[in-house]
Amino acid sequence: MMIKNTISKMIAMSVLVGSCSLLPSFTAINMAQAADQSPAAAVKTRRTPALRAKVYDQLARAQALADANKTTEALAALDNVKEKSSSMNSYELAMMHNFYAFIYYNAQQYDKAIAAFEMVVKQDSIPESLELSTLFSLAQLQMMQGNYDQTLSLLNRWEQLNKAPVQASTFLLKAQAMYQLKDYQRAAGFINEAVAMVEKEGKVPEENWLVLQRAVFYELKQPKQVVAVLEKMVRLYNQGKYWLQLGGMYGELGEEKKQLAILEAAHQQGFITSGADLFNLAQLYYYHQVPVKGARVMEQAMEKKLLAADLRNLKFTASCWTLAKEDDKAIPVLMAAAKLAEDGEIEAQLAQLYLNRSQFEQAIHAAEAALEKGKLRNPGVTHLVMGMAYFNQQNFNESLNQLAKAEQFDGAKRMAQQWVRFVEAEKAGQAKLMAALSS
């Protein structure tokens, strides 16, 4: 069905890295935290050297400049510290590179931020908490840069070191990387776990998490699961694009009544604003035998210039009114469409409408216009309509003339012959009556 194929195009999920990726959210470890990262505070099996006061003061100055958005001055302060790196221990070097990474990240120099973070984890005997946070930040940055294999490798290193319960954000990051690597099955497992963890805590999953979950199910060709996610997104985030996509997916599943209900609700909320989507909605109304609503959607869209008042749209609007048996409203629309058409088909349709309404003179004029324009699929039917109209005007001779022309076409021959016999009988009967009255 054309409607189904058209609406299903709305389910192009448009899932790009930026639309479903978790942007890194980290800051440099501040100097108070650094002071707490003493050997006693570190893991018992890892001995960490101390952060000496002179290095602490220099790093604190760099942090103050960075906090004041003085990037150039902050980097200069760190460069001064770096000049003395040969005398610094591994923890001090790690903290210095951590601040470089923080400043480069805020300056959106992500390659330099990655390089600085890599220098952090290269240092020996740094606090485990610092190594963990750095590995996770690196994984996020590599994800941003499109390095998905490296993202997963860093997350594996992080998991081997991590002793605490894994957070939902970790599963999300894995799901994102797997999605970009087109490993949709494994991506589904991770994103489902992430969403389930959040919901188990009574929280609402973030919108981009559900965007990713929906996209994964779509790639796996699991439309029922896509619908389930979209139903949740409509309820939680109530955005027009999700209503339209949900309607499209109901169409994919053959649940046309639900499709119409969802799209009608979206229209009532003002979410359907494009001409193409309004045309799809009007088609659905027509398909579900609600042609009056379909016609009104079309007319409103043309009035608002969202749809052009072109031949296609006018013909479809007229079809809606005709199906609704609203000939008074169909006729002016058909007349407007006829002016745009190169053939006489619309005039031929008008002729039949006028005949059905006993507007015989208008039927004759419309039929003449149709024949004059030409390119009719069945001109015999148009001659037949004229013959019937003339008959109703008691113009038997012209009626028989048009019916004779209709007989020349296979599509109208049998009906024309029947009408010829009928008209001739009526003509003869009327002649006898007139003769009797005159005698």
Rosetta blueprint (number, residue, H / E / L):
1 M L
2 M H
3 I H
4 K H
5 N H
6 T H
7 I H
8 S H
9 K H
10 M H
11 I H
12 A L
13 M L
14 S L
15 V L
16 L L
17 V H
18 G H
19 S H
20 C H
21 S L
22 L L
23 L L
24 P L
25 S L
26 F L
27 T L
28 A L
29 I L
30 N L
31 M H
32 A H
33 Q H
34 A H
35 A H
36 D H
37 Q L
38 S L
39 P L
40 A L
41 A L
42 A L
43 V L
44 K L
45 T L
46 R L
47 R L
48 T L
49 P L
50 A L
51 L L
52 R L
53 A H
54 K H
55 V H
56 Y H
57 D H
58 Q H
59 L H
60 A H
61 R H
62 A H
63 Q H
64 A H
65 L H
66 A H
67 D H
68 A L
69 N L
70 K L
71 T H
72 T H
73 E H
74 A H
75 L H
76 A H
77 A H
78 L H
79 D H
80 N H
81 V H
82 K H
83 E L
84 K L
85 S H
86 S H
87 S H
88 M L
89 N L
90 S H
91 Y H
92 E H
93 L H
94 A H
95 M H
96 M H
97 H H
98 N H
99 F H
100 Y H
101 A H
102 F H
103 I H
104 Y H
105 Y H
106 N H
107 A L
108 Q L
109 Q L
110 Y H
111 D H
112 K H
113 A H
114 I H
115 A H
116 A H
117 F H
118 E H
119 M H
120 V H
121 V H
122 K H
123 Q L
124 D L
125 S L
126 I L
127 P L
128 E H
129 S H
130 L H
131 E H
132 L H
133 S H
134 T H
135 L H
136 F H
137 S H
138 L H
139 A H
140 Q H
141 L H
142 Q H
143 M H
144 M H
145 Q L
146 G L
147 N L
148 Y H
149 D H
150 Q H
151 T H
152 L H
153 S H
154 L H
155 L H
156 N H
157 R H
158 W H
159 E H
160 Q H
161 L H
162 N L
163 K L
164 A L
165 P L
166 V L
167 Q L
168 A H
169 S H
170 T H
171 F H
172 L H
173 L H
174 K H
175 A H
176 Q H
177 A H
178 M H
179 Y H
180 Q H
181 L L
182 K L
183 D L
184 Y H
185 Q H
186 R H
187 A H
188 A H
189 G H
190 F H
191 I H
192 N H
193 E H
194 A H
195 V H
196 A H
197 M H
198 V H
199 E H
200 K H
201 E L
202 G L
203 K L
204 V L
205 P L
206 E L
207 E H
208 N H
209 W H
210 L H
211 V H
212 L H
213 Q H
214 R H
215 A H
216 V H
217 F H
218 Y H
219 E H
220 L L
221 K L
222 Q L
223 P H
224 K H
225 Q H
226 V H
227 V H
228 A H
229 V H
230 L H
231 E H
232 K H
233 M H
234 V H
235 R H
236 L H
237 Y H
238 N L
239 Q L
240 G H
241 K H
242 Y H
243 W H
244 L H
245 Q H
246 L H
247 G H
248 G H
249 M H
250 Y H
251 G H
252 E H
253 L L
254 G L
255 E L
256 E H
257 K H
258 K H
259 Q H
260 L H
261 A H
262 I H
263 L H
264 E H
265 A H
266 A H
267 H H
268 Q H
269 Q L
270 G L
271 F L
272 I L
273 T L
274 S L
275 G H
276 A H
277 D H
278 L H
279 F H
280 N H
281 L H
282 A H
283 Q H
284 L H
285 Y H
286 Y H
287 Y H
288 H L
289 Q L
290 V L
291 P H
292 V H
293 K H
294 G H
295 A H
296 R H
297 V H
298 M H
299 E H
300 Q H
301 A H
302 M H
303 E H
304 K L
305 K L
306 L L
307 L L
308 A L
309 A L
310 D L
311 L H
312 R H
313 N H
314 L H
315 K H
316 F H
317 T H
318 A H
319 S H
320 C H
321 W H
322 T H
323 L H
324 A L
325 K L
326 E L
327 D H
328 D H
329 K H
330 A H
331 I H
332 P H
333 V H
334 L H
335 M H
336 A H
337 A H
338 A H
339 K L
340 L L
341 A L
342 E L
343 D L
344 G L
345 E H
346 I H
347 E H
348 A H
349 Q H
350 L H
351 A H
352 Q H
353 L H
354 Y H
355 L H
356 N H
357 R L
358 S L
359 Q L
360 F H
361 E H
362 Q H
363 A H
364 I H
365 H H
366 A H
367 A H
368 E H
369 A H
370 A H
371 L H
372 E H
373 K H
374 G L
375 K L
376 L L
377 R L
378 N L
379 P H
380 G H
381 V H
382 T H
383 H H
384 L H
385 V H
386 M H
387 G H
388 M H
389 A H
390 Y H
391 F H
392 N H
393 Q L
394 Q L
395 N L
396 F H
397 N H
398 E H
399 S H
400 L H
401 N H
402 Q H
403 L H
404 A H
405 K H
406 A H
407 E L
408 Q L
409 F L
410 D L
411 G L
412 A L
413 K H
414 R H
415 M H
416 A H
417 Q H
418 Q H
419 W H
420 V H
421 R H
422 F H
423 V H
424 E H
425 A H
426 E H
427 K H
428 A H
429 G H
430 Q H
431 A H
432 K H
433 L H
434 M H
435 A H
436 A H
437 L H
438 S H
439 S L
